[in-house]
Amino acid sequence: MTITLNHFSAALVFSFFASIVFGITHRDNARDMVRYGAYCFVMFLGGVLVAGWAMWVLKR
Amino acid sequence: MANSTTEKSKAVPAQNISAMAVLAPAVGWLIPGAGHMIQKRWIRGILLFVSIVALFLLGLAMQGRIYKANGGDILEILGFIGDVGAGGLYLLSLAMDWGQGAIAFATADYGTKFMIVAGLLNFIAIADAYHIAIGKKQ
């Protein structure tokens, strides 16, 4: 089986699973884990979007 | 001098290494999330297992490459260290000869990185399981 993901969907999948692990391992209680996981997810995707737009600006 | 050395050695608290503090990281390395599960952190363990295994299997499905311990340049060694963190998944991949094909398209490199990151995330999960075992974390 071969899966081909484009750049954004690969970043989405990566961010989702990495955020789950970060949330669980970096906080002590369930509520903080969910909040930190969500924070990491937003930061990952935000970073991707900012970097993408920055490269678009630099290319012009 | 000898007196101060004796005092220093007395000041260091004795490490109380339980069997779980050794077992949890070992099991966690072999099966991602299992270090949490044997300490009855079921939900955390299952979420870690699903996340790490999904990343690793997606990497394989994207035709990513598995690094071997054959030395070579520094990037190969670093890739191997990342991959080996996935424990049982890495051993299974070597046994089944998965992830050995030539990279045929650009996004296959993402697959290679997915597997390295899965291994590195498992190292974090192992450390977390150890901290739970020694009582540093609930």
N, CA and C atoms of all chains as a GROMACS GRO file, in nm:
protein
  594
    1MET      N    1   0.085  -0.120   0.000
    1MET     CA    2   0.000   0.000   0.000
    1MET      C    3   0.088   0.125   0.000
    2THR      N    4   0.057   0.217  -0.087
    2THR     CA    5   0.133   0.342  -0.093
    2THR      C    6   0.040   0.460  -0.070
    3ILE      N    7   0.080   0.547   0.018
    3ILE     CA    8   0.003   0.668   0.045
    3ILE      C    9   0.086   0.788  -0.001
    4THR      N   10   0.022   0.876  -0.072
    4THR     CA   11   0.090   0.998  -0.114
    4THR      C   12   0.018   1.118  -0.052
    5LEU      N   13   0.084   1.185   0.037
    5LEU     CA   14   0.026   1.303   0.102
    5LEU      C   15   0.090   1.428   0.043
    6ASN      N   16   0.010   1.532   0.028
    6ASN     CA   17   0.071   1.659  -0.016
    6ASN      C   18   0.134   1.727   0.107
    7HIS      N   19   0.198   1.839   0.085
    7HIS     CA   20   0.273   1.904   0.192
    7HIS      C   21   0.183   1.937   0.312
    8PHE      N   22   0.067   1.996   0.282
    8PHE     CA   23  -0.018   2.042   0.392
    8PHE      C   24  -0.078   1.925   0.469
    9SER      N   25  -0.127   1.823   0.398
    9SER     CA   26  -0.186   1.710   0.470
    9SER      C   27  -0.081   1.634   0.550
   10ALA      N   28   0.042   1.628   0.499
   10ALA     CA   29   0.150   1.565   0.577
   10ALA      C   30   0.176   1.645   0.705
   11ALA      N   31   0.177   1.778   0.692
   11ALA     CA   32   0.198   1.863   0.810
   11ALA      C   33   0.083   1.848   0.909
   12LEU      N   34  -0.039   1.834   0.855
   12LEU     CA   35  -0.157   1.818   0.939
   12LEU      C   36  -0.150   1.689   1.021
   13VAL      N   37  -0.118   1.580   0.953
   13VAL     CA   38  -0.109   1.449   1.020
   13VAL      C   39   0.004   1.450   1.123
   14PHE      N   40   0.119   1.501   1.083
   14PHE     CA   41   0.233   1.510   1.173
   14PHE      C   42   0.198   1.592   1.297
   15SER      N   43   0.137   1.709   1.276
   15SER     CA   44   0.102   1.797   1.388
   15SER      C   45   0.005   1.730   1.483
   16PHE      N   46  -0.092   1.661   1.428
   16PHE     CA   47  -0.195   1.596   1.509
   16PHE      C   48  -0.134   1.493   1.604
   17PHE      N   49  -0.057   1.401   1.549
   17PHE     CA   50  -0.002   1.293   1.632
   17PHE      C   51   0.108   1.344   1.726
   18ALA      N   52   0.192   1.432   1.678
   18ALA     CA   53   0.299   1.485   1.764
   18ALA      C   54   0.239   1.565   1.881
   19SER      N   55   0.130   1.636   1.854
   19SER     CA   56   0.066   1.716   1.959
   19SER      C   57   0.007   1.627   2.068
   20ILE      N   58  -0.049   1.514   2.027
   20ILE     CA   59  -0.104   1.419   2.126
   20ILE      C   60   0.007   1.373   2.221
   21VAL      N   61   0.121   1.334   2.162
   21VAL     CA   62   0.233   1.285   2.246
   21VAL      C   63   0.287   1.398   2.334
   22PHE      N   64   0.304   1.517   2.277
   22PHE     CA   65   0.353   1.630   2.357
   22PHE      C   66   0.258   1.661   2.472
   23GLY      N   67   0.128   1.662   2.443
   23GLY     CA   68   0.029   1.693   2.547
   23GLY      C   69   0.036   1.594   2.662
   24ILE      N   70   0.043   1.466   2.630
   24ILE     CA   71   0.045   1.362   2.734
   24ILE      C   72   0.174   1.368   2.816
   25THR      N   73   0.286   1.388   2.748
   25THR     CA   74   0.414   1.375   2.817
   25THR      C   75   0.462   1.503   2.886
   26HIS      N   76   0.405   1.617   2.849
   26HIS     CA   77   0.457   1.742   2.906
   26HIS      C   78   0.370   1.804   3.014
   27ARG      N   79   0.254   1.745   3.042
   27ARG     CA   80   0.167   1.800   3.146
   27ARG      C   81   0.122   1.690   3.241
   28ASP      N   82   0.074   1.731   3.359
   28ASP     CA   83   0.046   1.634   3.465
   28ASP      C   84  -0.100   1.588   3.473
   29ASN      N   85  -0.194   1.677   3.445
   29ASN     CA   86  -0.334   1.633   3.457
   29ASN      C   87  -0.406   1.642   3.322
   30ALA      N   88  -0.520   1.572   3.315
   30ALA     CA   89  -0.588   1.554   3.186
   30ALA      C   90  -0.625   1.687   3.120
   31ARG      N   91  -0.675   1.781   3.199
   31ARG     CA   92  -0.718   1.909   3.142
   31ARG      C   93  -0.600   1.985   3.079
   32ASP      N   94  -0.489   1.988   3.153
   32ASP     CA   95  -0.370   2.057   3.102
   32ASP      C   96  -0.313   1.985   2.979
   33MET      N   97  -0.326   1.851   2.979
   33MET     CA   98  -0.276   1.776   2.864
   33MET      C   99  -0.351   1.814   2.737
   34VAL      N  100  -0.485   1.822   2.748
   34VAL     CA  101  -0.567   1.858   2.632
   34VAL      C  102  -0.533   2.000   2.586
   35ARG      N  103  -0.522   2.089   2.683
   35ARG     CA  104  -0.493   2.230   2.647
   35ARG      C  105  -0.356   2.243   2.582
   36TYR      N  106  -0.256   2.176   2.638
   36TYR     CA  107  -0.121   2.186   2.582
   36TYR      C  108  -0.113   2.118   2.445
   37GLY      N  109  -0.184   2.006   2.431
   37GLY     CA  110  -0.187   1.937   2.302
   37GLY      C  111  -0.249   2.027   2.195
   38ALA      N  112  -0.360   2.093   2.230
   38ALA     CA  113  -0.425   2.184   2.135
   38ALA      C  114  -0.334   2.302   2.102
   39TYR      N  115  -0.264   2.352   2.204
   39TYR     CA  116  -0.170   2.463   2.183
   39TYR      C  117  -0.059   2.422   2.085
   40CYS      N  118  -0.003   2.302   2.107
   40CYS     CA  119   0.103   2.254   2.018
   40CYS      C  120   0.052   2.239   1.875
   41PHE      N  121  -0.069   2.185   1.862
   41PHE     CA  122  -0.127   2.165   1.729
   41PHE      C  123  -0.142   2.299   1.656
   42VAL      N  124  -0.196   2.397   1.726
   42VAL     CA  125  -0.213   2.529   1.664
   42VAL      C  126  -0.078   2.590   1.628
   43MET      N  127   0.021   2.574   1.716
   43MET     CA  128   0.154   2.629   1.690
   43MET      C  129   0.220   2.561   1.570
   44PHE      N  130   0.206   2.428   1.563
   44PHE     CA  131   0.262   2.355   1.448
   44PHE      C  132   0.203   2.407   1.318
   45LEU      N  133   0.069   2.408   1.314
   45LEU     CA  134   0.003   2.450   1.189
   45LEU      C  135   0.024   2.598   1.161
   46GLY      N  136   0.021   2.678   1.267
   46GLY     CA  137   0.048   2.822   1.250
   46GLY      C  138   0.188   2.844   1.194
   47GLY      N  139   0.284   2.767   1.246
   47GLY     CA  140   0.422   2.778   1.197
   47GLY      C  141   0.432   2.740   1.050
   48VAL      N  142   0.359   2.635   1.012
   48VAL     CA  143   0.359   2.593   0.871
   48VAL      C  144   0.304   2.704   0.782
   49LEU      N  145   0.191   2.762   0.825
   49LEU     CA  146   0.128   2.866   0.743
   49LEU      C  147   0.216   2.991   0.735
   50VAL      N  148   0.273   3.031   0.848
   50VAL     CA  149   0.360   3.150   0.849
   50VAL      C  150   0.483   3.125   0.761
   51ALA      N  151   0.544   3.007   0.776
   51ALA     CA  152   0.662   2.975   0.694
   51ALA      C  153   0.626   2.971   0.546
   52GLY      N  154   0.509   2.914   0.517
   52GLY     CA  155   0.464   2.908   0.377
   52GLY      C  156   0.446   3.044   0.315
   53TRP      N  157   0.378   3.133   0.390
   53TRP     CA  158   0.358   3.270   0.338
   53TRP      C  159   0.490   3.345   0.330
   54ALA      N  160   0.580   3.322   0.426
   54ALA     CA  161   0.711   3.389   0.423
   54ALA      C  162   0.788   3.348   0.298
   55MET      N  163   0.783   3.219   0.265
   55MET     CA  164   0.854   3.173   0.144
   55MET      C  165   0.790   3.230   0.019
   56TRP      N  166   0.656   3.242   0.021
   56TRP     CA  167   0.586   3.301  -0.095
   56TRP      C  168   0.629   3.445  -0.114
   57VAL      N  169   0.641   3.519  -0.002
   57VAL     CA  170   0.684   3.660  -0.011
   57VAL      C  171   0.828   3.669  -0.061
   58LEU      N  172   0.914   3.583  -0.008
   58LEU     CA  173   1.055   3.587  -0.048
   58LEU      C  174   1.073   3.551  -0.196
   59LYS      N  175   0.984   3.465  -0.245
   59LYS     CA  176   0.997   3.421  -0.384
   59LYS      C  177   0.960   3.531  -0.482
   60ARG      N  178   0.875   3.622  -0.439
   60ARG     CA  179   0.826   3.727  -0.531
   60ARG      C  180   0.932   3.834  -0.558
   61MET      N  181   3.987   1.647   5.412
   61MET     CA  182   3.955   1.612   5.272
   61MET      C  183   3.868   1.487   5.267
   62ALA      N  184   3.917   1.381   5.335
   62ALA     CA  185   3.843   1.255   5.337
   62ALA      C  186   3.708   1.274   5.404
   63ASN      N  187   3.709   1.365   5.506
   63ASN     CA  188   3.585   1.390   5.578
   63ASN      C  189   3.480   1.454   5.488
   64SER      N  190   3.525   1.555   5.406
   64SER     CA  191   3.430   1.623   5.317
   64SER      C  192   3.375   1.527   5.210
   65THR      N  193   3.460   1.437   5.163
   65THR     CA  194   3.416   1.338   5.064
   65THR      C  195   3.307   1.249   5.124
   66THR      N  196   3.328   1.209   5.249
   66THR     CA  197   3.230   1.125   5.317
   66THR      C  198   3.097   1.198   5.333
   67GLU      N  199   3.107   1.328   5.366
   67GLU     CA  200   2.984   1.407   5.382
   67GLU      C  201   2.908   1.420   5.251
   68LYS      N  202   2.988   1.440   5.141
   68LYS     CA  203   2.924   1.453   5.009
   68LYS      C  204   2.847   1.327   4.973
   69SER      N  205   2.913   1.212   4.998
   69SER     CA  206   2.847   1.086   4.961
   69SER      C  207   2.723   1.063   5.047
   70LYS      N  208   2.724   1.113   5.169
   70LYS     CA  209   2.607   1.099   5.255
   70LYS      C  210   2.494   1.190   5.208
   71ALA      N  211   2.532   1.306   5.151
   71ALA     CA  212   2.431   1.404   5.111
   71ALA      C  213   2.349   1.356   4.991
   72VAL      N  214   2.410   1.270   4.908
   72VAL     CA  215   2.337   1.222   4.789
   72VAL      C  216   2.231   1.121   4.832
   73PRO      N  217   2.103   1.147   4.802
   73PRO     CA  218   1.998   1.053   4.844
   73PRO      C  219   2.008   0.922   4.766
   74ALA      N  220   1.983   0.815   4.834
   74ALA     CA  221   1.988   0.684   4.770
   74ALA      C  222   1.873   0.671   4.671
   75GLN      N  223   1.906   0.628   4.548
   75GLN     CA  224   1.803   0.611   4.445
   75GLN      C  225   1.725   0.483   4.473
   76ASN      N  226   1.595   0.497   4.483
   76ASN     CA  227   1.513   0.381   4.506
   76ASN      C  228   1.458   0.333   4.373
   77ILE      N  229   1.537   0.250   4.305
   77ILE     CA  230   1.499   0.201   4.173
   77ILE      C  231   1.412   0.077   4.190
   78SER      N  232   1.286   0.092   4.160
   78SER     CA  233   1.196  -0.023   4.169
   78SER      C  234   1.203  -0.103   4.038
   79ALA      N  235   1.143  -0.219   4.041
   79ALA     CA  236   1.142  -0.302   3.920
   79ALA      C  237   1.064  -0.231   3.809
   80MET      N  238   0.959  -0.159   3.848
   80MET     CA  239   0.878  -0.088   3.749
   80MET      C  240   0.957   0.021   3.677
   81ALA      N  241   1.051   0.084   3.749
   81ALA     CA  242   1.132   0.190   3.689
   81ALA      C  243   1.223   0.136   3.579
   82VAL      N  244   1.251   0.008   3.582
   82VAL     CA  245   1.331  -0.055   3.476
   82VAL      C  246   1.240  -0.116   3.370
   83LEU      N  247   1.132  -0.179   3.419
   83LEU     CA  248   1.042  -0.252   3.329
   83LEU      C  249   0.962  -0.157   3.237
   84ALA      N  250   0.910  -0.049   3.294
   84ALA     CA  251   0.823   0.041   3.216
   84ALA      C  252   0.895   0.101   3.094
   85PRO      N  253   1.017   0.156   3.111
   85PRO     CA  254   1.086   0.207   2.991
   85PRO      C  255   1.119   0.097   2.890
   86ALA      N  256   1.157  -0.021   2.940
   86ALA     CA  257   1.193  -0.130   2.848
   86ALA      C  258   1.072  -0.174   2.766
   87VAL      N  259   0.960  -0.194   2.834
   87VAL     CA  260   0.838  -0.236   2.765
   87VAL      C  261   0.788  -0.123   2.674
   88GLY      N  262   0.802   0.001   2.723
   88GLY     CA  263   0.760   0.118   2.645
   88GLY      C  264   0.841   0.134   2.518
   89TRP      N  265   0.968   0.097   2.524
   89TRP     CA  266   1.050   0.104   2.402
   89TRP      C  267   1.005  -0.002   2.302
   90LEU      N  268   0.980  -0.124   2.353
   90LEU     CA  269   0.944  -0.234   2.264
   90LEU      C  270   0.806  -0.212   2.200
   91ILE      N  271   0.710  -0.170   2.282
   91ILE     CA  272   0.574  -0.143   2.232
   91ILE      C  273   0.537  -0.001   2.277
   92PRO      N  274   0.529   0.094   2.185
   92PRO     CA  275   0.499   0.232   2.224
   92PRO      C  276   0.371   0.240   2.309
   93GLY      N  277   0.379   0.311   2.420
   93GLY     CA  278   0.262   0.328   2.508
   93GLY      C  279   0.246   0.218   2.611
   94ALA      N  280   0.315   0.106   2.593
   94ALA     CA  281   0.298  -0.007   2.686
   94ALA      C  282   0.358   0.026   2.824
   95GLY      N  283   0.456   0.113   2.829
   95GLY     CA  284   0.513   0.155   2.958
   95GLY      C  285   0.411   0.225   3.044
   96HIS      N  286   0.317   0.295   2.981
   96HIS     CA  287   0.208   0.359   3.054
   96HIS      C  288   0.100   0.257   3.089
   97MET      N  289   0.074   0.168   2.994
   97MET     CA  290  -0.035   0.072   3.016
   97MET      C  291  -0.006  -0.022   3.133
   98ILE      N  292   0.121  -0.066   3.149
   98ILE     CA  293   0.150  -0.158   3.260
   98ILE      C  294   0.145  -0.085   3.394
   99GLN      N  295   0.138   0.049   3.389
   99GLN     CA  296   0.121   0.126   3.513
   99GLN      C  297  -0.024   0.175   3.527
  100LYS      N  298  -0.111   0.111   3.450
  100LYS     CA  299  -0.255   0.136   3.455
  100LYS      C  300  -0.295   0.277   3.410
  101ARG      N  301  -0.211   0.338   3.327
  101ARG     CA  302  -0.249   0.464   3.260
  101ARG      C  303  -0.299   0.424   3.122
  102TRP      N  304  -0.418   0.365   3.119
  102TRP     CA  305  -0.468   0.302   2.998
  102TRP      C  306  -0.490   0.401   2.884
  103ILE      N  307  -0.561   0.509   2.914
  103ILE     CA  308  -0.596   0.604   2.806
  103ILE      C  309  -0.470   0.668   2.748
  104ARG      N  310  -0.380   0.711   2.837
  104ARG     CA  311  -0.254   0.770   2.789
  104ARG      C  312  -0.176   0.670   2.706
  105GLY      N  313  -0.170   0.547   2.754
  105GLY     CA  314  -0.096   0.443   2.682
  105GLY      C  315  -0.153   0.416   2.544
  106ILE      N  316  -0.286   0.407   2.538
  106ILE     CA  317  -0.350   0.380   2.408
  106ILE      C  318  -0.329   0.497   2.312
  107LEU      N  319  -0.343   0.619   2.363
  107LEU     CA  320  -0.321   0.737   2.276
  107LEU      C  321  -0.177   0.742   2.226
  108LEU      N  322  -0.082   0.714   2.314
  108LEU     CA  323   0.059   0.713   2.271
  108LEU      C  324   0.083   0.604   2.168
  109PHE      N  325   0.026   0.485   2.195
  109PHE     CA  326   0.042   0.374   2.101
  109PHE      C  327  -0.012   0.411   1.963
  110VAL      N  328  -0.136   0.461   1.961
  110VAL     CA  329  -0.200   0.495   1.833
  110VAL      C  330  -0.118   0.603   1.760
  111SER      N  331  -0.077   0.706   1.833
  111SER     CA  332  -0.006   0.818   1.769
  111SER      C  333   0.128   0.774   1.710
  112ILE      N  334   0.206   0.703   1.790
  112ILE     CA  335   0.341   0.666   1.745
  112ILE      C  336   0.335   0.559   1.636
  113VAL      N  337   0.248   0.459   1.656
  113VAL     CA  338   0.237   0.354   1.554
  113VAL      C  339   0.181   0.411   1.424
  114ALA      N  340   0.081   0.499   1.434
  114ALA     CA  341   0.023   0.560   1.313
  114ALA      C  342   0.128   0.638   1.236
  115LEU      N  343   0.210   0.718   1.307
  115LEU     CA  344   0.315   0.795   1.238
  115LEU      C  345   0.414   0.701   1.169
  116PHE      N  346   0.453   0.596   1.240
  116PHE     CA  347   0.552   0.504   1.184
  116PHE      C  348   0.495   0.431   1.061
  117LEU      N  349   0.370   0.380   1.074
  117LEU     CA  350   0.311   0.306   0.962
  117LEU      C  351   0.282   0.398   0.844
  118LEU      N  352   0.240   0.521   0.872
  118LEU     CA  353   0.220   0.617   0.762
  118LEU      C  354   0.353   0.642   0.690
  119GLY      N  355   0.460   0.652   0.768
  119GLY     CA  356   0.593   0.670   0.708
  119GLY      C  357   0.629   0.555   0.615
  120LEU      N  358   0.600   0.433   0.661
  120LEU     CA  359   0.626   0.316   0.576
  120LEU      C  360   0.539   0.320   0.450
  121ALA      N  361   0.411   0.354   0.470
  121ALA     CA  362   0.317   0.358   0.357
  121ALA      C  363   0.354   0.467   0.257
  122MET      N  364   0.422   0.570   0.305
  122MET     CA  365   0.466   0.678   0.214
  122MET      C  366   0.599   0.644   0.148
  123GLN      N  367   0.641   0.518   0.160
  123GLN     CA  368   0.767   0.469   0.100
  123GLN      C  369   0.889   0.533   0.163
  124GLY      N  370   0.877   0.562   0.294
  124GLY     CA  371   0.994   0.616   0.365
  124GLY      C  372   1.101   0.510   0.382
  125ARG      N  373   1.220   0.556   0.418
  125ARG     CA  374   1.336   0.466   0.425
  125ARG      C  375   1.374   0.442   0.571
  126ILE      N  376   1.408   0.319   0.602
  126ILE     CA  377   1.457   0.282   0.736
  126ILE      C  378   1.610   0.288   0.736
  127TYR      N  379   1.666   0.356   0.837
  127TYR     CA  380   1.812   0.362   0.848
  127TYR      C  381   1.864   0.241   0.925
  128LYS      N  382   1.981   0.195   0.886
  128LYS     CA  383   2.044   0.083   0.955
  128LYS      C  384   2.169   0.130   1.028
  129ALA      N  385   2.216   0.046   1.122
  129ALA     CA  386   2.332   0.082   1.205
  129ALA      C  387   2.461   0.051   1.132
  130ASN      N  388   2.477   0.107   1.014
  130ASN     CA  389   2.598   0.074   0.938
  130ASN      C  390   2.696   0.190   0.930
  131GLY      N  391   2.683   0.282   1.027
  131GLY     CA  392   2.778   0.393   1.028
  131GLY      C  393   2.756   0.488   0.914
  132GLY      N  394   2.859   0.513   0.836
  132GLY     CA  395   2.844   0.606   0.726
  132GLY      C  396   2.851   0.749   0.776
  133ASP      N  397   2.779   0.839   0.710
  133ASP     CA  398   2.789   0.979   0.750
  133ASP      C  399   2.699   1.008   0.870
  134ILE      N  400   2.717   1.127   0.925
  134ILE     CA  401   2.652   1.163   1.051
  134ILE      C  402   2.499   1.164   1.038
  135LEU      N  403   2.448   1.203   0.923
  135LEU     CA  404   2.303   1.207   0.905
  135LEU      C  405   2.242   1.066   0.909
  136GLU      N  406   2.318   0.969   0.854
  136GLU     CA  407   2.272   0.829   0.860
  136GLU      C  408   2.266   0.781   1.004
  137ILE      N  409   2.366   0.818   1.082
  137ILE     CA  410   2.371   0.776   1.224
  137ILE      C  411   2.256   0.840   1.301
  138LEU      N  412   2.233   0.968   1.277
  138LEU     CA  413   2.123   1.038   1.346
  138LEU      C  414   1.988   0.979   1.306
  139GLY      N  415   1.974   0.945   1.178
  139GLY     CA  416   1.852   0.881   1.131
  139GLY      C  417   1.830   0.747   1.198
  140PHE      N  418   1.939   0.672   1.216
  140PHE     CA  419   1.931   0.542   1.284
  140PHE      C  420   1.888   0.560   1.429
  141ILE      N  421   1.946   0.659   1.497
  141ILE     CA  422   1.910   0.682   1.638
  141ILE      C  423   1.761   0.715   1.650
  142GLY      N  424   1.711   0.798   1.557
  142GLY     CA  425   1.568   0.829   1.558
  142GLY      C  426   1.484   0.705   1.533
  143ASP      N  427   1.519   0.630   1.432
  143ASP     CA  428   1.441   0.510   1.395
  143ASP      C  429   1.438   0.407   1.507
  144VAL      N  430   1.552   0.387   1.572
  144VAL     CA  431   1.563   0.280   1.671
  144VAL      C  432   1.476   0.309   1.795
  145GLY      N  433   1.437   0.434   1.812
  145GLY     CA  434   1.348   0.470   1.923
  145GLY      C  435   1.212   0.404   1.911
  146ALA      N  436   1.174   0.368   1.790
  146ALA     CA  437   1.043   0.305   1.770
  146ALA      C  438   1.041   0.160   1.817
  147GLY      N  439   1.155   0.108   1.860
  147GLY     CA  440   1.162  -0.022   1.926
  147GLY      C  441   1.113  -0.138   1.842
  148GLY      N  442   1.005  -0.199   1.887
  148GLY     CA  443   0.952  -0.318   1.820
  148GLY      C  444   0.917  -0.292   1.675
  149LEU      N  445   0.867  -0.173   1.647
  149LEU     CA  446   0.831  -0.139   1.508
  149LEU      C  447   0.955  -0.138   1.419
  150TYR      N  448   1.065  -0.087   1.475
  150TYR     CA  449   1.190  -0.083   1.399
  150TYR      C  450   1.243  -0.225   1.375
  151LEU      N  451   1.239  -0.307   1.481
  151LEU     CA  452   1.288  -0.445   1.468
  151LEU      C  453   1.202  -0.522   1.368
  152LEU      N  454   1.070  -0.500   1.376
  152LEU     CA  455   0.980  -0.567   1.283
  152LEU      C  456   1.007  -0.525   1.138
  153SER      N  457   1.032  -0.396   1.119
  153SER     CA  458   1.061  -0.345   0.984
  153SER      C  459   1.188  -0.406   0.928
  154LEU      N  460   1.290  -0.420   1.016
  154LEU     CA  461   1.415  -0.482   0.970
  154LEU      C  462   1.392  -0.628   0.936
  155ALA      N  463   1.315  -0.697   1.022
  155ALA     CA  464   1.291  -0.840   1.000
  155ALA      C  465   1.213  -0.864   0.871
  156MET      N  466   1.117  -0.775   0.844
  156MET     CA  467   1.032  -0.793   0.725
  156MET      C  468   1.091  -0.725   0.602
  157ASP      N  469   1.206  -0.659   0.620
  157ASP     CA  470   1.272  -0.588   0.510
  157ASP      C  471   1.185  -0.476   0.452
  158TRP      N  472   1.110  -0.411   0.541
  158TRP     CA  473   1.029  -0.296   0.498
  158TRP      C  474   1.116  -0.171   0.494
  159GLY      N  475   1.074  -0.075   0.416
  159GLY     CA  476   1.141   0.054   0.413
  159GLY      C  477   1.280   0.051   0.353
  160GLN      N  478   1.304  -0.042   0.261
  160GLN     CA  479   1.436  -0.054   0.201
  160GLN      C  480   1.440  -0.011   0.054
  161GLY      N  481   1.324   0.024  -0.001
  161GLY     CA  482   1.319   0.060  -0.142
  161GLY      C  483   1.381   0.196  -0.170
  162ALA      N  484   1.416   0.217  -0.295
  162ALA     CA  485   1.469   0.347  -0.334
  162ALA      C  486   1.355   0.449  -0.332
  163ILE      N  487   1.387   0.570  -0.288
  163ILE     CA  488   1.286   0.675  -0.281
  163ILE      C  489   1.251   0.718  -0.424
  164ALA      N  490   1.123   0.694  -0.461
  164ALA     CA  491   1.084   0.716  -0.600
  164ALA      C  492   1.020   0.851  -0.623
  165PHE      N  493   0.965   0.911  -0.519
  165PHE     CA  494   0.902   1.043  -0.538
  165PHE      C  495   0.931   1.134  -0.419
  166ALA      N  496   0.911   1.264  -0.442
  166ALA     CA  497   0.959   1.365  -0.346
  166ALA      C  498   0.898   1.348  -0.207
  167THR      N  499   0.769   1.318  -0.201
  167THR     CA  500   0.705   1.314  -0.069
  167THR      C  501   0.742   1.188   0.010
  168ALA      N  502   0.810   1.093  -0.053
  168ALA     CA  503   0.855   0.975   0.021
  168ALA      C  504   0.952   1.015   0.132
  169ASP      N  505   1.022   1.126   0.111
  169ASP     CA  506   1.114   1.174   0.213
  169ASP      C  507   1.038   1.213   0.340
  170TYR      N  508   0.913   1.259   0.324
  170TYR     CA  509   0.830   1.286   0.442
  170TYR      C  510   0.811   1.157   0.523
  171GLY      N  511   0.794   1.046   0.451
  171GLY     CA  512   0.776   0.918   0.519
  171GLY      C  513   0.896   0.883   0.605
  172THR      N  514   1.016   0.907   0.550
  172THR     CA  515   1.139   0.883   0.627
  172THR      C  516   1.139   0.966   0.755
  173LYS      N  517   1.098   1.093   0.742
  173LYS     CA  518   1.097   1.182   0.859
  173LYS      C  519   0.988   1.141   0.957
  174PHE      N  520   0.875   1.094   0.907
  174PHE     CA  521   0.767   1.047   0.995
  174PHE      C  522   0.819   0.934   1.084
  175MET      N  523   0.895   0.841   1.027
  175MET     CA  524   0.944   0.727   1.106
  175MET      C  525   1.049   0.770   1.207
  176ILE      N  526   1.134   0.864   1.168
  176ILE     CA  527   1.234   0.915   1.263
  176ILE      C  528   1.163   0.984   1.379
  177VAL      N  529   1.064   1.068   1.346
  177VAL     CA  530   0.992   1.141   1.452
  177VAL      C  531   0.914   1.044   1.540
  178ALA      N  532   0.857   0.938   1.482
  178ALA     CA  533   0.786   0.839   1.564
  178ALA      C  534   0.880   0.780   1.668
  179GLY      N  535   1.004   0.750   1.628
  179GLY     CA  536   1.103   0.697   1.722
  179GLY      C  537   1.140   0.799   1.828
  180LEU      N  538   1.158   0.924   1.787
  180LEU     CA  539   1.196   1.028   1.884
  180LEU      C  540   1.081   1.054   1.982
  181LEU      N  541   0.958   1.052   1.933
  181LEU     CA  542   0.843   1.070   2.022
  181LEU      C  543   0.834   0.954   2.121
  182ASN      N  544   0.872   0.834   2.075
  182ASN     CA  545   0.870   0.720   2.167
  182ASN      C  546   0.975   0.736   2.277
  183PHE      N  547   1.089   0.799   2.245
  183PHE     CA  548   1.188   0.826   2.350
  183PHE      C  549   1.127   0.915   2.458
  184ILE      N  550   1.048   1.016   2.415
  184ILE     CA  551   0.983   1.105   2.512
  184ILE      C  552   0.882   1.025   2.595
  185ALA      N  553   0.807   0.938   2.528
  185ALA     CA  554   0.708   0.855   2.599
  185ALA      C  555   0.776   0.763   2.700
  186ILE      N  556   0.894   0.711   2.663
  186ILE     CA  557   0.970   0.623   2.754
  186ILE      C  558   1.011   0.702   2.879
  187ALA      N  559   1.061   0.824   2.859
  187ALA     CA  560   1.101   0.908   2.972
  187ALA      C  561   0.981   0.938   3.062
  188ASP      N  562   0.866   0.960   3.000
  188ASP     CA  563   0.745   0.988   3.076
  188ASP      C  564   0.704   0.865   3.159
  189ALA      N  565   0.713   0.747   3.098
  189ALA     CA  566   0.679   0.624   3.171
  189ALA      C  567   0.773   0.605   3.290
  190TYR      N  568   0.900   0.638   3.271
  190TYR     CA  569   0.997   0.628   3.380
  190TYR      C  570   0.963   0.725   3.493
  191HIS      N  571   0.925   0.848   3.456
  191HIS     CA  572   0.890   0.947   3.559
  191HIS      C  573   0.767   0.904   3.638
  192ILE      N  574   0.674   0.839   3.572
  192ILE     CA  575   0.556   0.787   3.643
  192ILE      C  576   0.600   0.675   3.738
  193ALA      N  577   0.691   0.590   3.689
  193ALA     CA  578   0.735   0.476   3.771
  193ALA      C  579   0.809   0.518   3.897
  194ILE      N  580   0.885   0.628   3.889
  194ILE     CA  581   0.960   0.672   4.009
  194ILE      C  582   0.879   0.770   4.093
  195GLY      N  583   0.756   0.798   4.050
  195GLY     CA  584   0.669   0.884   4.129
  195GLY      C  585   0.688   1.033   4.108
  196LYS      N  586   0.765   1.069   4.004
  196LYS     CA  587   0.787   1.211   3.976
  196LYS      C  588   0.666   1.273   3.908
  197LYS      N  589   0.586   1.188   3.846
  197LYS     CA  590   0.465   1.235   3.776
  197LYS      C  591   0.351   1.140   3.808
  198GLN      N  592   0.231   1.192   3.810
  198GLN     CA  593   0.114   1.108   3.840
  198GLN      C  594   0.072   1.024   3.721
   0.00000   0.00000   0.00000
